[in-house]
Amino acid sequence: MAAKQTIQTTSEITLVTLQNCPANPAFLANVFVKISELGVNVDMISLSPNHGSSTAVSFTINDEDLGKILKFTSSLQKKSKIKTIVSSGNCKINVFDQNMVNTPGVAAKVFAAISTVNTDIRIVTTSDVDISVLVTEADFGTTLEALQKALD
């Protein structure tokens, strides 16, 4: 049975990266608890490999929640060596296929399509059934078109 991918998109996404975080699951849990207490929904999460005793964690939120996050990250920076990098106005393209787990080559198609338009990829997250790519708003239209063409 041939795989059929569907593509969904979301706009007005902010990418937040916290560099020099303690490489400690309890610290990361506390960060996400505090964010949830602010009423902010986190979508994509990517954790970098540890670099000694520190790591970097990136996550996405809706642009409308940026003010809440900046207040929170500012307090983090005052108490630690954490550096915050923020990029707003991005778009998420999600390629979904429930058969992806048993379909080799979907990621290859996605990255090949993206490479044809030289997309500025901000973050990629995956699961067994989807690949989510965060791109700049400027690259959104051409990237979406390239993916739709490649996955037809």
C-alpha positions in Angstrom: 0.0 0.0 0.0 1.5 3.3 -1.1 2.0 5.9 1.6 0.0 9.1 1.3 1.4 12.1 3.1 -0.7 15.1 4.2 0.7 18.5 4.8 -0.5 20.9 7.5 0.8 24.4 8.2 0.8 26.8 11.1 2.0 30.4 11.0 3.1 33.0 13.6 5.5 30.7 15.4 8.3 31.8 17.6 11.4 29.7 18.1 13.1 30.0 21.5 16.5 28.5 22.2 18.0 28.4 25.7 21.8 27.9 25.5 24.0 26.9 28.4 21.2 25.1 30.3 22.2 22.7 33.0 22.1 19.2 31.4 19.7 18.0 34.1 16.2 16.6 33.4 14.9 18.2 36.6 16.0 21.7 35.4 14.3 21.1 32.0 11.2 19.8 33.7 11.1 23.0 35.8 11.5 25.2 32.7 8.5 23.6 31.1 6.4 23.6 34.3 7.0 27.3 34.6 6.1 27.9 30.9 2.9 25.9 31.4 2.0 28.0 34.5 2.2 31.0 32.2 -0.5 29.5 30.1 1.9 29.1 27.1 1.6 26.1 24.8 4.8 24.6 23.7 4.8 22.7 20.4 8.1 21.5 18.9 10.9 20.7 21.3 14.5 19.8 20.4 17.3 19.0 22.9 20.9 19.3 21.8 23.4 16.7 22.9 25.1 17.6 26.2 28.3 19.6 26.0 29.9 18.8 29.3 27.4 19.8 32.0 25.4 22.0 29.8 23.0 21.6 26.9 20.7 23.7 24.7 17.0 23.3 24.3 14.8 24.8 21.6 11.1 25.0 21.5 8.3 26.7 19.6 5.4 28.8 20.9 2.8 31.1 19.3 4.0 34.5 18.5 1.3 36.0 20.7 2.9 34.4 23.8 6.3 36.0 23.2 5.9 38.7 25.8 5.3 36.1 28.5 8.3 34.0 27.4 10.6 37.0 27.3 9.7 37.9 30.9 10.4 34.3 32.0 13.7 33.9 30.0 14.9 37.3 31.3 14.5 36.0 34.9 16.4 32.8 33.9 19.3 34.8 32.5 19.6 36.9 35.6 20.0 33.7 37.8 22.3 31.8 35.5 24.6 31.7 32.4 21.7 30.8 30.1 21.6 32.8 26.9 18.2 33.1 25.1 17.9 33.3 21.3 14.5 34.2 19.9 13.2 34.1 16.3 9.6 35.2 15.7 7.4 35.2 12.6 8.2 31.6 11.5 5.9 29.0 9.9 5.7 25.2 10.6 5.1 22.7 7.9 4.1 19.3 9.1 4.2 16.3 6.8 2.1 13.5 8.3 1.7 9.9 7.2 0.5 7.2 9.5 2.5 4.7 7.4 5.7 6.7 7.7 7.2 4.4 10.3 7.3 1.6 7.7 8.0 3.8 4.6 11.7 4.4 3.9 12.6 7.6 2.2 10.0 10.1 3.4 12.7 12.2 5.2 14.9 12.0 2.1 12.1 13.4 0.0 11.4 16.2 2.5 15.0 17.3 2.7 15.6 16.9 -1.0 12.5 19.1 -1.7 13.6 21.7 0.8 17.1 21.8 -0.6 15.8 22.7 -4.1 14.6 26.1 -2.7 17.5 26.7 -0.3 15.2 27.0 2.7 16.4 28.5 6.0 15.5 25.7 8.3 15.1 26.8 11.9 14.3 23.5 13.6 13.1 20.0 12.6 11.3 17.6 14.9 10.0 14.1 14.0 8.0 11.2 15.3 7.1 7.8 13.8 4.4 9.4 11.7 5.4 13.0 11.0 8.2 15.4 10.2 7.7 19.1 11.3 10.0 21.7 9.8 10.1 25.3 11.1 11.0 27.8 8.4 11.1 31.6 8.1 8.0 33.3 6.8 10.0 34.5 3.8 10.8 30.9 2.8 7.4 29.5 3.7 5.6 29.7 0.3 8.4 28.3 -1.8 9.1 25.5 0.7 5.5 24.5 0.9 5.2 24.4 -2.9 8.4 22.3 -3.2 7.1 19.8 -0.6 3.7 19.6 -2.2 5.3 18.9 -5.6 7.7 16.3 -4.1 5.1 14.4 -2.1 2.4 14.2 -4.8 
